[in-house]
Amino acid sequence: MNNTALAEAIATEHGLTKTDARTYVDAVFTAIANAAANGNEVSLNGFGKFKVSAT
């Protein structure tokens, strides 16, 4: 599943336009990326934890 498919699923499930759902999906991933880029660990219950680390 990619961002577009996720947005379409959210739009269908919640009665949103695809445009609005895509805006929300993009906002969520932007927030996750920004938090990780700032050195914060992102924990999503039932999904996983994300943290940027040096390789």
JOMODA-V174916 format. One record per pair of residues at least 12 apart in sequence whose C-alpha atoms are under 8 Angstrom apart, sorted by the first residue. I is the first residue (numbers start at 0). GAP is how many residues later the second one is. If there is no record, write none. Layout:
BEGIN
i	gap
I	GAP
I	GAP
END
This chain:
BEGIN
i	gap
2	19
2	22
2	23
3	18
5	19
6	14
6	15
6	17
6	18
7	13
7	14
35	14
35	15
35	16
36	15
38	12
38	13
39	12
END
